[in-house]
Amino acid sequence: MMELHEKKCVSCEGGLKSINESSAKGYLRQLDGWNLKDDNGVLKIYKEYKFKTSEAAVDFLHDIGITSNDQGHHPVATWIY
């Protein structure tokens, strides 16, 4: 299995088979704090981050936006402060 940090996101353009639960759990073992949940039959990964300031949270979301845009992937990111 390729190491997760060596992979790039492949945009969901249809026709791609979803990752199975066993493979997803294998990749998640390489990451700290990430979890897998079943959302009405759709497997989703998630992680909760906590920041000391609102500014730190906004900076983090900005960085996520830059990286995900570069890879053609747009995750759901929620900011609650």
Secondary structure, DSSP 8 states (H G I E B T S, - for coil): ---GGG-------SS-----HHHHHHHHTTSSS-EEEEETTEEEEE-----SSHHHHHHHHHHHHHHHHHTT---------
